[in-house]
Amino acid sequence: MTPPPHSAHELVRAGPADARTASVLRDDLQTWLSQAVRVTPILLSDIVTSVYEALANCVDHAYARRVEDGTMSMHAVYDPGGQQICVSISDGGTWREPPPSDPLDTRGRGLALMRALANRCTIVGRPTGTTVELLFEMAMSRV
């Protein structure tokens, strides 16, 4: 994984697209949000849950059709003036459209969860990879 370049306003991490890295990135984000940004507990939960879902999607889906290992990255930015936190999660894998939802299936709710918890969720799938951008408004967080 990349060494920890970060500040009070920015956190950047990258590493192999595996479960261990997803957990480390999640924990680094939680620490940064708690200590450097100091978000409310509810907003902390919303951000960490959403970002971990995006990281888990990288692990589960981005490189499913490839033999070689892939990587994923996380870039979080805090804008104190705009009271916003934006987190981008990227991979170099292949975007696949989600299958139609099955009400009896217990998987496949990650995109809906990210969209419900973030103020804005943008997903850009390209042949060279996918980027999920999650925007959270601090003033508009759930109470």
N, CA, C and O atoms as a GROMACS GRO file, in nm:
protein
  572
    1MET      N    1   0.084  -0.119   0.000
    1MET     CA    2   0.000   0.000   0.000
    1MET      C    3   0.088   0.124   0.000
    1MET      O    4   0.204   0.120   0.039
    2THR      N    5   0.029   0.233  -0.045
    2THR     CA    6   0.103   0.359  -0.047
    2THR      C    7   0.121   0.411   0.094
    2THR      O    8   0.036   0.389   0.180
    3PRO      N    9   0.234   0.481   0.120
    3PRO     CA   10   0.251   0.544   0.250
    3PRO      C   11   0.145   0.651   0.270
    3PRO      O   12   0.082   0.696   0.174
    4PRO      N   13   0.126   0.693   0.394
    4PRO     CA   14   0.013   0.782   0.423
    4PRO      C   15   0.032   0.928   0.390
    4PRO      O   16   0.062   1.006   0.481
    5PRO      N   17   0.017   0.971   0.263
    5PRO     CA   18   0.013   1.115   0.240
    5PRO      C   19  -0.124   1.168   0.283
    5PRO      O   20  -0.226   1.128   0.228
    6HIS      N   21  -0.124   1.254   0.378
    6HIS     CA   22  -0.251   1.313   0.420
    6HIS      C   23  -0.226   1.442   0.497
    6HIS      O   24  -0.115   1.470   0.542
    7SER      N   25  -0.332   1.517   0.511
    7SER     CA   26  -0.329   1.639   0.590
    7SER      C   27  -0.466   1.652   0.654
    7SER      O   28  -0.548   1.560   0.647
    8ALA      N   29  -0.488   1.764   0.718
    8ALA     CA   30  -0.620   1.786   0.777
    8ALA      C   31  -0.728   1.796   0.671
    8ALA      O   32  -0.846   1.776   0.700
    9HIS      N   33  -0.688   1.826   0.546
    9HIS     CA   34  -0.787   1.846   0.440
    9HIS      C   35  -0.786   1.738   0.332
    9HIS      O   36  -0.870   1.740   0.243
   10GLU      N   37  -0.692   1.644   0.340
   10GLU     CA   38  -0.683   1.545   0.233
   10GLU      C   39  -0.623   1.414   0.285
   10GLU      O   40  -0.533   1.413   0.369
   11LEU      N   41  -0.675   1.304   0.232
   11LEU     CA   42  -0.625   1.170   0.264
   11LEU      C   43  -0.618   1.092   0.133
   11LEU      O   44  -0.717   1.084   0.060
   12VAL      N   45  -0.502   1.034   0.104
   12VAL     CA   46  -0.482   0.957  -0.019
   12VAL      C   47  -0.424   0.822   0.019
   12VAL      O   48  -0.325   0.813   0.091
   13ARG      N   49  -0.487   0.716  -0.032
   13ARG     CA   50  -0.439   0.581  -0.006
   13ARG      C   51  -0.459   0.496  -0.132
   13ARG      O   52  -0.548   0.524  -0.212
   14ALA      N   53  -0.375   0.394  -0.147
   14ALA     CA   54  -0.390   0.300  -0.258
   14ALA      C   55  -0.325   0.168  -0.220
   14ALA      O   56  -0.239   0.163  -0.133
   15GLY      N   57  -0.368   0.063  -0.288
   15GLY     CA   58  -0.309  -0.068  -0.263
   15GLY      C   59  -0.377  -0.174  -0.346
   15GLY      O   60  -0.459  -0.143  -0.432
   16PRO      N   61  -0.342  -0.299  -0.321
   16PRO     CA   62  -0.404  -0.410  -0.394
   16PRO      C   63  -0.554  -0.414  -0.368
   16PRO      O   64  -0.601  -0.380  -0.260
   17ALA      N   65  -0.629  -0.456  -0.469
   17ALA     CA   66  -0.775  -0.467  -0.454
   17ALA      C   67  -0.808  -0.599  -0.386
   17ALA      O   68  -0.853  -0.694  -0.449
   18ASP      N   69  -0.785  -0.601  -0.254
   18ASP     CA   70  -0.816  -0.721  -0.176
   18ASP      C   71  -0.885  -0.681  -0.046
   18ASP      O   72  -0.889  -0.564  -0.010
   19ALA      N   73  -0.938  -0.781   0.023
   19ALA     CA   74  -1.017  -0.754   0.144
   19ALA      C   75  -0.934  -0.687   0.253
   19ALA      O   76  -0.984  -0.599   0.324
   20ARG      N   77  -0.809  -0.727   0.268
   20ARG     CA   78  -0.724  -0.667   0.371
   20ARG      C   79  -0.704  -0.518   0.345
   20ARG      O   80  -0.716  -0.436   0.436
   21THR      N   81  -0.674  -0.483   0.221
   21THR     CA   82  -0.653  -0.342   0.187
   21THR      C   83  -0.781  -0.262   0.207
   21THR      O   84  -0.777  -0.150   0.256
   22ALA      N   85  -0.895  -0.319   0.168
   22ALA     CA   86  -1.023  -0.250   0.188
   22ALA      C   87  -1.043  -0.217   0.336
   22ALA      O   88  -1.089  -0.108   0.369
   23SER      N   89  -1.010  -0.311   0.424
   23SER     CA   90  -1.025  -0.288   0.568
   23SER      C   91  -0.929  -0.180   0.618
   23SER      O   92  -0.967  -0.096   0.698
   24VAL      N   93  -0.804  -0.184   0.570
   24VAL     CA   94  -0.705  -0.085   0.611
   24VAL      C   95  -0.747   0.055   0.564
   24VAL      O   96  -0.740   0.151   0.641
   25LEU      N   97  -0.791   0.066   0.439
   25LEU     CA   98  -0.834   0.196   0.387
   25LEU      C   99  -0.955   0.248   0.464
   25LEU      O  100  -0.964   0.367   0.494
   26ARG      N  101  -1.048   0.159   0.495
   26ARG     CA  102  -1.166   0.198   0.575
   26ARG      C  103  -1.122   0.252   0.711
   26ARG      O  104  -1.170   0.357   0.755
   27ASP      N  105  -1.032   0.180   0.778
   27ASP     CA  106  -0.986   0.223   0.910
   27ASP      C  107  -0.909   0.355   0.903
   27ASP      O  108  -0.925   0.441   0.990
   28ASP      N  109  -0.826   0.372   0.799
   28ASP     CA  110  -0.754   0.499   0.782
   28ASP      C  111  -0.851   0.615   0.762
   28ASP      O  112  -0.833   0.723   0.819
   29LEU      N  113  -0.954   0.592   0.681
   29LEU     CA  114  -1.055   0.696   0.658
   29LEU      C  115  -1.127   0.730   0.787
   29LEU      O  116  -1.148   0.848   0.818
   30GLN      N  117  -1.166   0.630   0.863
   30GLN     CA  118  -1.237   0.654   0.989
   30GLN      C  119  -1.150   0.734   1.085
   30GLN      O  120  -1.200   0.827   1.150
   31THR      N  121  -1.024   0.701   1.096
   31THR     CA  122  -0.933   0.775   1.183
   31THR      C  123  -0.919   0.920   1.137
   31THR      O  124  -0.926   1.012   1.218
   32TRP      N  125  -0.898   0.940   1.007
   32TRP     CA  126  -0.884   1.075   0.952
   32TRP      C  127  -1.009   1.158   0.976
   32TRP      O  128  -1.000   1.273   1.019
   33LEU      N  129  -1.126   1.100   0.949
   33LEU     CA  130  -1.252   1.174   0.969
   33LEU      C  131  -1.274   1.209   1.116
   33LEU      O  132  -1.324   1.317   1.147
   34SER      N  133  -1.236   1.118   1.205
   34SER     CA  134  -1.255   1.141   1.349
   34SER      C  135  -1.157   1.242   1.406
   34SER      O  136  -1.196   1.329   1.485
   35GLN      N  137  -1.031   1.232   1.366
   35GLN     CA  138  -0.927   1.313   1.428
   35GLN      C  139  -0.898   1.443   1.354
   35GLN      O  140  -0.883   1.547   1.417
   36ALA      N  141  -0.888   1.438   1.223
   36ALA     CA  142  -0.851   1.558   1.147
   36ALA      C  143  -0.972   1.643   1.110
   36ALA      O  144  -0.968   1.765   1.120
   37VAL      N  145  -1.079   1.578   1.067
   37VAL     CA  146  -1.198   1.652   1.021
   37VAL      C  147  -1.298   1.670   1.134
   37VAL      O  148  -1.367   1.772   1.140
   38ARG      N  149  -1.307   1.574   1.223
   38ARG     CA  150  -1.397   1.577   1.339
   38ARG      C  151  -1.544   1.586   1.299
   38ARG      O  152  -1.615   1.679   1.337
   39VAL      N  153  -1.588   1.488   1.223
   39VAL     CA  154  -1.728   1.482   1.182
   39VAL      C  155  -1.813   1.424   1.294
   39VAL      O  156  -1.760   1.362   1.387
   40THR      N  157  -1.943   1.444   1.285
   40THR     CA  158  -2.035   1.389   1.384
   40THR      C  159  -2.037   1.237   1.373
   40THR      O  160  -2.002   1.182   1.268
   41PRO      N  161  -2.076   1.168   1.479
   41PRO     CA  162  -2.080   1.021   1.473
   41PRO      C  163  -2.172   0.966   1.363
   41PRO      O  164  -2.139   0.866   1.301
   42ILE      N  165  -2.284   1.031   1.340
   42ILE     CA  166  -2.376   0.983   1.235
   42ILE      C  167  -2.314   1.001   1.098
   42ILE      O  168  -2.320   0.910   1.015
   43LEU      N  169  -2.256   1.118   1.072
   43LEU     CA  170  -2.193   1.141   0.942
   43LEU      C  171  -2.073   1.048   0.924
   43LEU      O  172  -2.049   0.997   0.814
   44LEU      N  173  -1.998   1.025   1.030
   44LEU     CA  174  -1.886   0.932   1.025
   44LEU      C  175  -1.934   0.794   0.980
   44LEU      O  176  -1.873   0.732   0.893
   45SER      N  177  -2.041   0.747   1.039
   45SER     CA  178  -2.096   0.616   1.003
   45SER      C  179  -2.141   0.613   0.857
   45SER      O  180  -2.114   0.516   0.787
   46ASP      N  181  -2.209   0.718   0.812
   46ASP     CA  182  -2.257   0.724   0.673
   46ASP      C  183  -2.141   0.720   0.574
   46ASP      O  184  -2.145   0.647   0.475
   47ILE      N  185  -2.038   0.799   0.601
   47ILE     CA  186  -1.924   0.807   0.509
   47ILE      C  187  -1.848   0.674   0.507
   47ILE      O  188  -1.820   0.620   0.400
   48VAL      N  189  -1.816   0.623   0.624
   48VAL     CA  190  -1.738   0.499   0.631
   48VAL      C  191  -1.814   0.382   0.569
   48VAL      O  192  -1.755   0.301   0.498
   49THR      N  193  -1.944   0.373   0.594
   49THR     CA  194  -2.025   0.266   0.536
   49THR      C  195  -2.027   0.276   0.384
   49THR      O  196  -2.008   0.176   0.315
   50SER      N  197  -2.050   0.395   0.332
   50SER     CA  198  -2.056   0.416   0.186
   50SER      C  199  -1.923   0.386   0.119
   50SER      O  200  -1.918   0.316   0.017
   51VAL      N  201  -1.817   0.438   0.176
   51VAL     CA  202  -1.684   0.418   0.116
   51VAL      C  203  -1.644   0.271   0.123
   51VAL      O  204  -1.588   0.217   0.027
   52TYR      N  205  -1.672   0.206   0.235
   52TYR     CA  206  -1.637   0.064   0.245
   52TYR      C  207  -1.714  -0.019   0.142
   52TYR      O  208  -1.661  -0.116   0.088
   53GLU      N  209  -1.837   0.018   0.116
   53GLU     CA  210  -1.915  -0.051   0.013
   53GLU      C  211  -1.849  -0.034  -0.124
   53GLU      O  212  -1.840  -0.131  -0.200
   54ALA      N  213  -1.803   0.086  -0.155
   54ALA     CA  214  -1.735   0.109  -0.283
   54ALA      C  215  -1.604   0.030  -0.290
   54ALA      O  216  -1.572  -0.028  -0.394
   55LEU      N  217  -1.530   0.026  -0.180
   55LEU     CA  218  -1.406  -0.053  -0.176
   55LEU      C  219  -1.435  -0.201  -0.193
   55LEU      O  220  -1.364  -0.271  -0.266
   56ALA      N  221  -1.539  -0.249  -0.126
   56ALA     CA  222  -1.577  -0.391  -0.139
   56ALA      C  223  -1.617  -0.424  -0.282
   56ALA      O  224  -1.590  -0.534  -0.331
   57ASN      N  225  -1.682  -0.329  -0.350
   57ASN     CA  226  -1.717  -0.350  -0.491
   57ASN      C  227  -1.591  -0.364  -0.577
   57ASN      O  228  -1.588  -0.445  -0.669
   58CYS      N  229  -1.488  -0.285  -0.547
   58CYS     CA  230  -1.361  -0.300  -0.619
   58CYS      C  231  -1.307  -0.442  -0.600
   58CYS      O  232  -1.266  -0.508  -0.696
   59VAL      N  233  -1.307  -0.488  -0.477
   59VAL     CA  234  -1.255  -0.621  -0.446
   59VAL      C  235  -1.337  -0.729  -0.516
   59VAL      O  236  -1.281  -0.821  -0.575
   60ASP      N  237  -1.469  -0.719  -0.508
   60ASP     CA  238  -1.557  -0.824  -0.560
   60ASP      C  239  -1.574  -0.824  -0.711
   60ASP      O  240  -1.587  -0.930  -0.772
   61HIS      N  241  -1.575  -0.705  -0.772
   61HIS     CA  242  -1.619  -0.697  -0.911
   61HIS      C  243  -1.517  -0.644  -1.011
   61HIS      O  244  -1.518  -0.687  -1.127
   62ALA      N  245  -1.430  -0.553  -0.972
   62ALA     CA  246  -1.346  -0.481  -1.069
   62ALA      C  247  -1.256  -0.572  -1.151
   62ALA      O  248  -1.238  -0.550  -1.271
   63TYR      N  249  -1.201  -0.672  -1.087
   63TYR     CA  250  -1.103  -0.757  -1.156
   63TYR      C  251  -1.151  -0.901  -1.170
   63TYR      O  252  -1.070  -0.992  -1.186
   64ALA      N  253  -1.280  -0.922  -1.163
   64ALA     CA  254  -1.336  -1.057  -1.165
   64ALA      C  255  -1.303  -1.133  -1.292
   64ALA      O  256  -1.293  -1.256  -1.290
   65ARG      N  257  -1.286  -1.065  -1.401
   65ARG     CA  258  -1.260  -1.132  -1.529
   65ARG      C  259  -1.112  -1.126  -1.570
   65ARG      O  260  -1.079  -1.148  -1.686
   66ARG      N  261  -1.026  -1.097  -1.476
   66ARG     CA  262  -0.883  -1.087  -1.507
   66ARG      C  263  -0.803  -1.185  -1.422
   66ARG      O  264  -0.844  -1.222  -1.312
   67VAL      N  265  -0.692  -1.227  -1.475
   67VAL     CA  266  -0.604  -1.318  -1.402
   67VAL      C  267  -0.510  -1.240  -1.310
   67VAL      O  268  -0.484  -1.282  -1.197
   68GLU      N  269  -0.460  -1.126  -1.358
   68GLU     CA  270  -0.364  -1.048  -1.279
   68GLU      C  271  -0.433  -0.972  -1.166
   68GLU      O  272  -0.552  -0.941  -1.172
   69ASP      N  273  -0.354  -0.942  -1.064
   69ASP     CA  274  -0.405  -0.865  -0.952
   69ASP      C  275  -0.428  -0.720  -0.994
   69ASP      O  276  -0.360  -0.669  -1.084
   70GLY      N  277  -0.522  -0.657  -0.930
   70GLY     CA  278  -0.551  -0.517  -0.958
   70GLY      C  279  -0.527  -0.431  -0.837
   70GLY      O  280  -0.494  -0.480  -0.729
   71THR      N  281  -0.544  -0.302  -0.855
   71THR     CA  282  -0.526  -0.206  -0.746
   71THR      C  283  -0.651  -0.120  -0.732
   71THR      O  284  -0.737  -0.115  -0.820
   72MET      N  285  -0.659  -0.054  -0.619
   72MET     CA  286  -0.767   0.042  -0.594
   72MET      C  287  -0.707   0.159  -0.518
   72MET      O  288  -0.605   0.146  -0.451
   73SER      N  289  -0.773   0.273  -0.530
   73SER     CA  290  -0.725   0.392  -0.459
   73SER      C  291  -0.843   0.467  -0.398
   73SER      O  292  -0.957   0.456  -0.442
   74MET      N  293  -0.811   0.543  -0.294
   74MET     CA  294  -0.911   0.624  -0.225
   74MET      C  295  -0.851   0.763  -0.206
   74MET      O  296  -0.738   0.777  -0.159
   75HIS      N  297  -0.927   0.865  -0.243
   75HIS     CA  298  -0.882   1.004  -0.228
   75HIS      C  299  -0.995   1.080  -0.160
   75HIS      O  300  -1.102   1.099  -0.219
   76ALA      N  301  -0.972   1.124  -0.038
   76ALA     CA  302  -1.073   1.198   0.038
   76ALA      C  303  -1.026   1.342   0.054
   76ALA      O  304  -0.910   1.369   0.085
   77VAL      N  305  -1.119   1.435   0.034
   77VAL     CA  306  -1.089   1.578   0.046
   77VAL      C  307  -1.196   1.643   0.132
   77VAL      O  308  -1.315   1.623   0.112
   78TYR      N  309  -1.150   1.721   0.229
   78TYR     CA  310  -1.240   1.798   0.314
   78TYR      C  311  -1.231   1.944   0.273
   78TYR      O  312  -1.122   2.002   0.271
   79ASP      N  313  -1.344   2.003   0.242
   79ASP     CA  314  -1.353   2.145   0.206
   79ASP      C  315  -1.418   2.218   0.324
   79ASP      O  316  -1.540   2.218   0.335
   80PRO      N  317  -1.337   2.279   0.412
   80PRO     CA  318  -1.396   2.343   0.530
   80PRO      C  319  -1.485   2.462   0.495
   80PRO      O  320  -1.583   2.487   0.565
   81GLY      N  321  -1.453   2.534   0.388
   81GLY     CA  322  -1.536   2.648   0.349
   81GLY      C  323  -1.674   2.605   0.302
   81GLY      O  324  -1.774   2.667   0.338
   82GLY      N  325  -1.678   2.501   0.223
   82GLY     CA  326  -1.805   2.451   0.172
   82GLY      C  327  -1.870   2.348   0.262
   82GLY      O  328  -1.980   2.301   0.236
   83GLN      N  329  -1.798   2.312   0.371
   83GLN     CA  330  -1.848   2.211   0.464
   83GLN      C  331  -1.887   2.082   0.391
   83GLN      O  332  -1.995   2.027   0.412
   84GLN      N  333  -1.795   2.037   0.305
   84GLN     CA  334  -1.818   1.916   0.227
   84GLN      C  335  -1.700   1.821   0.239
   84GLN      O  336  -1.586   1.863   0.259
   85ILE      N  337  -1.730   1.694   0.227
   85ILE     CA  338  -1.628   1.591   0.218
   85ILE      C  339  -1.656   1.512   0.092
   85ILE      O  340  -1.768   1.465   0.071
   86CYS      N  341  -1.555   1.500   0.008
   86CYS     CA  342  -1.569   1.424  -0.116
   86CYS      C  343  -1.469   1.309  -0.112
   86CYS      O  344  -1.350   1.330  -0.087
   87VAL      N  345  -1.517   1.188  -0.136
   87VAL     CA  346  -1.430   1.071  -0.138
   87VAL      C  347  -1.446   1.003  -0.273
   87VAL      O  348  -1.556   0.970  -0.316
   88SER      N  349  -1.332   0.982  -0.340
   88SER     CA  350  -1.329   0.911  -0.469
   88SER      C  351  -1.261   0.777  -0.450
   88SER      O  352  -1.155   0.768  -0.388
   89ILE      N  353  -1.322   0.673  -0.502
   89ILE     CA  354  -1.267   0.538  -0.498
   89ILE      C  355  -1.252   0.494  -0.643
   89ILE      O  356  -1.349   0.496  -0.719
   90SER      N  357  -1.131   0.453  -0.682
   90SER     CA  358  -1.104   0.418  -0.821
   90SER      C  359  -1.037   0.283  -0.832
   90SER      O  360  -0.966   0.239  -0.741
   91ASP      N  361  -1.060   0.217  -0.945
   91ASP     CA  362  -0.990   0.092  -0.976
   91ASP      C  363  -0.957   0.093  -1.124
   91ASP      O  364  -1.004   0.179  -1.199
   92GLY      N  365  -0.878  -0.002  -1.166
   92GLY     CA  366  -0.841  -0.015  -1.307
   92GLY      C  367  -0.910  -0.134  -1.372
   92GLY      O  368  -0.864  -0.184  -1.475
   93GLY      N  369  -1.017  -0.178  -1.312
   93GLY     CA  370  -1.090  -0.294  -1.363
   93GLY      C  371  -1.192  -0.257  -1.468
   93GLY      O  372  -1.188  -0.149  -1.526
   94THR      N  373  -1.283  -0.348  -1.490
   94THR     CA  374  -1.385  -0.331  -1.593
   94THR      C  375  -1.521  -0.311  -1.529
   94THR      O  376  -1.562  -0.389  -1.443
   95TRP      N  377  -1.592  -0.205  -1.570
   95TRP     CA  378  -1.727  -0.179  -1.519
   95TRP      C  379  -1.823  -0.280  -1.578
   95TRP      O  380  -1.820  -0.311  -1.697
   96ARG      N  381  -1.908  -0.332  -1.492
   96ARG     CA  382  -2.015  -0.422  -1.536
   96ARG      C  383  -2.146  -0.366  -1.483
   96ARG      O  384  -2.157  -0.332  -1.366
   97GLU      N  385  -2.243  -0.357  -1.571
   97GLU     CA  386  -2.375  -0.312  -1.528
   97GLU      C  387  -2.431  -0.413  -1.428
   97GLU      O  388  -2.420  -0.533  -1.450
   98PRO      N  389  -2.489  -0.365  -1.319
   98PRO     CA  390  -2.548  -0.458  -1.223
   98PRO      C  391  -2.666  -0.531  -1.286
   98PRO      O  392  -2.740  -0.473  -1.367
   99PRO      N  393  -2.685  -0.658  -1.251
   99PRO     CA  394  -2.801  -0.731  -1.304
   99PRO      C  395  -2.929  -0.675  -1.243
   99PRO      O  396  -2.925  -0.608  -1.140
  100PRO      N  397  -3.043  -0.702  -1.306
  100PRO     CA  398  -3.170  -0.657  -1.247
  100PRO      C  399  -3.183  -0.711  -1.105
  100PRO      O  400  -3.144  -0.824  -1.076
  101SER      N  401  -3.238  -0.628  -1.018
  101SER     CA  402  -3.247  -0.670  -0.879
  101SER      C  403  -3.352  -0.779  -0.860
  101SER      O  404  -3.457  -0.780  -0.924
  102ASP      N  405  -3.320  -0.869  -0.771
  102ASP     CA  406  -3.409  -0.978  -0.733
  102ASP      C  407  -3.447  -0.954  -0.588
  102ASP      O  408  -3.359  -0.952  -0.502
  103PRO      N  409  -3.576  -0.935  -0.557
  103PRO     CA  410  -3.615  -0.903  -0.419
  103PRO      C  411  -3.575  -1.010  -0.318
  103PRO      O  412  -3.568  -0.982  -0.198
  104LEU      N  413  -3.549  -1.132  -0.363
  104LEU     CA  414  -3.511  -1.239  -0.271
  104LEU      C  415  -3.359  -1.251  -0.254
  104LEU      O  416  -3.312  -1.324  -0.168
  105ASP      N  417  -3.284  -1.179  -0.337
  105ASP     CA  418  -3.138  -1.184  -0.329
  105ASP      C  419  -3.091  -1.100  -0.211
  105ASP      O  420  -3.141  -0.989  -0.189
  106THR      N  421  -2.996  -1.151  -0.135
  106THR     CA  422  -2.945  -1.077  -0.018
  106THR      C  423  -2.822  -0.994  -0.053
  106THR      O  424  -2.766  -0.928   0.034
  107ARG      N  425  -2.780  -0.995  -0.178
  107ARG     CA  426  -2.666  -0.915  -0.224
  107ARG      C  427  -2.715  -0.812  -0.325
  107ARG      O  428  -2.832  -0.813  -0.364
  108GLY      N  429  -2.625  -0.724  -0.367
  108GLY     CA  430  -2.659  -0.633  -0.474
  108GLY      C  431  -2.727  -0.505  -0.432
  108GLY      O  432  -2.797  -0.442  -0.512
  109ARG      N  433  -2.709  -0.466  -0.308
  109ARG     CA  434  -2.772  -0.343  -0.261
  109ARG      C  435  -2.671  -0.231  -0.234
  109ARG      O  436  -2.706  -0.126  -0.181
  110GLY      N  437  -2.547  -0.254  -0.272
  110GLY     CA  438  -2.440  -0.158  -0.242
  110GLY      C  439  -2.457  -0.024  -0.308
  110GLY      O  440  -2.438   0.080  -0.243
  111LEU      N  441  -2.492  -0.023  -0.436
  111LEU     CA  442  -2.509   0.105  -0.505
  111LEU      C  443  -2.625   0.184  -0.444
  111LEU      O  444  -2.615   0.305  -0.426
  112ALA      N  445  -2.734   0.115  -0.414
  112ALA     CA  446  -2.848   0.183  -0.351
  112ALA      C  447  -2.810   0.238  -0.214
  112ALA      O  448  -2.853   0.348  -0.177
  113LEU      N  449  -2.730   0.164  -0.140
  113LEU     CA  450  -2.685   0.210  -0.008
  113LEU      C  451  -2.599   0.336  -0.020
  113LEU      O  452  -2.618   0.432   0.054
  114MET      N  453  -2.504   0.334  -0.114
  114MET     CA  454  -2.419   0.452  -0.133
  114MET      C  455  -2.502   0.574  -0.173
  114MET      O  456  -2.480   0.684  -0.123
  115ARG      N  457  -2.599   0.553  -0.262
  115ARG     CA  458  -2.684   0.664  -0.306
  115ARG      C  459  -2.772   0.716  -0.193
  115ARG      O  460  -2.802   0.836  -0.187
  116ALA      N  461  -2.813   0.629  -0.103
  116ALA     CA  462  -2.899   0.671   0.009
  116ALA      C  463  -2.821   0.748   0.115
  116ALA      O  464  -2.875   0.840   0.176
  117LEU      N  465  -2.696   0.712   0.138
  117LEU     CA  466  -2.619   0.773   0.246
  117LEU      C  467  -2.545   0.900   0.204
  117LEU      O  468  -2.525   0.989   0.287
  118ALA      N  469  -2.504   0.909   0.079
  118ALA     CA  470  -2.429   1.026   0.032
  118ALA      C  471  -2.526   1.131  -0.022
  118ALA      O  472  -2.636   1.098  -0.068
  119ASN      N  473  -2.486   1.257  -0.015
  119ASN     CA  474  -2.567   1.362  -0.077
  119ASN      C  475  -2.562   1.353  -0.228
  119ASN      O  476  -2.656   1.391  -0.298
  120ARG      N  477  -2.448   1.302  -0.278
  120ARG     CA  478  -2.437   1.278  -0.422
  120ARG      C  479  -2.345   1.158  -0.443
  120ARG      O  480  -2.240   1.148  -0.380
  121CYS      N  481  -2.386   1.070  -0.531
  121CYS     CA  482  -2.306   0.952  -0.567
  121CYS      C  483  -2.294   0.950  -0.719
  121CYS      O  484  -2.394   0.936  -0.789
  122THR      N  485  -2.173   0.962  -0.768
  122THR     CA  486  -2.148   0.961  -0.912
  122THR      C  487  -2.060   0.841  -0.944
  122THR      O  488  -1.957   0.820  -0.880
  123ILE      N  489  -2.100   0.763  -1.043
  123ILE     CA  490  -2.022   0.646  -1.084
  123ILE      C  491  -1.987   0.662  -1.231
  123ILE      O  492  -2.074   0.676  -1.316
  124VAL      N  493  -1.857   0.658  -1.258
  124VAL     CA  494  -1.810   0.669  -1.396
  124VAL      C  495  -1.736   0.540  -1.429
  124VAL      O  496  -1.626   0.514  -1.378
  125GLY      N  497  -1.797   0.458  -1.515
  125GLY     CA  498  -1.735   0.334  -1.559
  125GLY      C  499  -1.675   0.353  -1.697
  125GLY      O  500  -1.743   0.397  -1.790
  126ARG      N  501  -1.548   0.319  -1.711
  126ARG     CA  502  -1.477   0.329  -1.838
  126ARG      C  503  -1.411   0.195  -1.867
  126ARG      O  504  -1.400   0.112  -1.776
  127PRO      N  505  -1.368   0.172  -1.989
  127PRO     CA  506  -1.296   0.047  -2.018
  127PRO      C  507  -1.167   0.034  -1.936
  127PRO      O  508  -1.120  -0.078  -1.914
  128THR      N  509  -1.111   0.146  -1.891
  128THR     CA  510  -0.986   0.144  -1.816
  128THR      C  511  -1.006   0.148  -1.665
  128THR      O  512  -0.908   0.154  -1.590
  129GLY      N  513  -1.129   0.145  -1.619
  129GLY     CA  514  -1.153   0.145  -1.475
  129GLY      C  515  -1.280   0.218  -1.437
  129GLY      O  516  -1.350   0.274  -1.521
  130THR      N  517  -1.308   0.215  -1.309
  130THR     CA  518  -1.429   0.276  -1.255
  130THR      C  519  -1.392   0.370  -1.142
  130THR      O  520  -1.303   0.341  -1.063
  131THR      N  521  -1.462   0.483  -1.134
  131THR     CA  522  -1.446   0.576  -1.022
  131THR      C  523  -1.583   0.604  -0.962
  131THR      O  524  -1.678   0.637  -1.032
  132VAL      N  525  -1.590   0.589  -0.831
  132VAL     CA  526  -1.710   0.625  -0.756
  132VAL      C  527  -1.675   0.749  -0.677
  132VAL      O  528  -1.576   0.751  -0.604
  133GLU      N  529  -1.755   0.854  -0.691
  133GLU     CA  530  -1.733   0.977  -0.616
  133GLU      C  531  -1.853   0.998  -0.524
  133GLU      O  532  -1.967   1.005  -0.569
  134LEU      N  533  -1.824   1.009  -0.395
  134LEU     CA  534  -1.927   1.028  -0.294
  134LEU      C  535  -1.908   1.164  -0.229
  134LEU      O  536  -1.801   1.196  -0.178
  135LEU      N  537  -2.013   1.245  -0.232
  135LEU     CA  538  -2.008   1.379  -0.173
  135LEU      C  539  -2.100   1.383  -0.052
  135LEU      O  540  -2.214   1.339  -0.058
  136PHE      N  541  -2.047   1.436   0.057
  136PHE     CA  542  -2.123   1.448   0.182
  136PHE      C  543  -2.122   1.593   0.227
  136PHE      O  544  -2.016   1.655   0.238
  137GLU      N  545  -2.240   1.646   0.252
  137GLU     CA  546  -2.255   1.784   0.301
  137GLU      C  547  -2.264   1.775   0.453
  137GLU      O  548  -2.353   1.710   0.507
  138MET      N  549  -2.173   1.842   0.521
  138MET     CA  550  -2.171   1.834   0.666
  138MET      C  551  -2.293   1.900   0.728
  138MET      O  552  -2.347   1.850   0.828
  139ALA      N  553  -2.338   2.010   0.672
  139ALA     CA  554  -2.453   2.082   0.727
  139ALA      C  555  -2.583   2.007   0.704
  139ALA      O  556  -2.681   2.030   0.775
  140MET      N  557  -2.585   1.917   0.605
  140MET     CA  558  -2.708   1.847   0.571
  140MET      C  559  -2.708   1.702   0.617
  140MET      O  560  -2.791   1.623   0.574
  141SER      N  561  -2.614   1.666   0.705
  141SER     CA  562  -2.608   1.527   0.749
  141SER      C  563  -2.731   1.493   0.831
  141SER      O  564  -2.795   1.579   0.891
  142ARG      N  565  -2.762   1.364   0.832
  142ARG     CA  566  -2.880   1.318   0.906
  142ARG      C  567  -2.859   1.341   1.055
  142ARG      O  568  -2.747   1.333   1.105
  143VAL      N  569  -2.966   1.369   1.125
  143VAL     CA  570  -2.958   1.392   1.270
  143VAL      C  571  -2.993   1.267   1.344
  143VAL      O  572  -2.992   1.265   1.467
   0.00000   0.00000   0.00000
